[in-house]
Amino acid sequence: MMTNRATILQLIAAVITICLMAVLHDWLGWYLHRLDPKFLQGLAVGICLTIVIVLMALRYDHRKSVALTLREQQRTRNIIDL
């Protein structure tokens, strides 16, 4: 059960986070408005490609770990069979 102090600290943290996000939103909007549209298009494409590459790497890593786990389980079964 949460104490009263923890709840108050969470509320303070939430308010600070909301304020920081509002300031970041205003600053980022001002900064991006000043940039060239072609640069923004290139930035968007770069971000999308980076996300795709990261997702592919995570998928590959997940498949590799699943295969390793299955291989480990099979080796354990073979040892038990002996």
N, C-alpha and C positions, 0 to 999 in steps of 0.2 A: 504494500500500500504506500502511495506517495505521501510524503510529508508536505505540509503547507509551504515550507521553505523551498522545496524542490519545485513545486508548482509555480511559485513566484519567480524563481530563477528561469524556469522554462518560458514564462510569459515575457520576461525581460529579454531573453535571447530571441524570442520570436519578434518582438517589436524592433530590436536592433537589426535583425535580418531583413525585415520588411523595409526599414529605412534605407539600409544599404542597397537593397535591390531597386528601390525607387530612384536613388541617386545614380546607380549604375545604368538604369534604363534611360534616364534623362541624358547622361553624359554620352552613352553609346549612341543614342539617337542623334544627338548633335554632331558627334564625330562622323558617323556613317553618312549623314546628310551632306557633309562637306566632301566626301570622296567621289571619285569618278564612277559612273555606273558600270563601265567595263571592268574596272578593278573589283567592284562588288560581285559581278558575275563570275569572275575568275576565282574570287575568294570562296563563293558558294560552291563552285565546282570542285575546288580543292578540298573543301571540308567534306563534301559528299564522297569523294574518292577516298579520303582518309578514313572515313567511317566504314566504307565498304571493305577496305583492306584490313582494318582492325577486326571487323566482324568475321572476315574470312580466316584471319589468324586465330581468333578465339575458337571458331568452329573446328579448325584443324587441330588445335591443342586439345579440345574436348574429345574429338574422335581418337586422338592418340592416347589420351588417358583412359578412355573406355577400352580400347584395344589392349592396353597394358594391364588393366584390371582383369579383363577376361583371360589373358594369358597367364596371369598370376593365379587365378582361380583354377585354371586347367592344370597348371603345374602342381598345385596343392592336391588336386584330385588324383593326379598320376602318382604322387608320393604316397598318398593314402592307399592306392591300389597295390602298390608294391608291398 
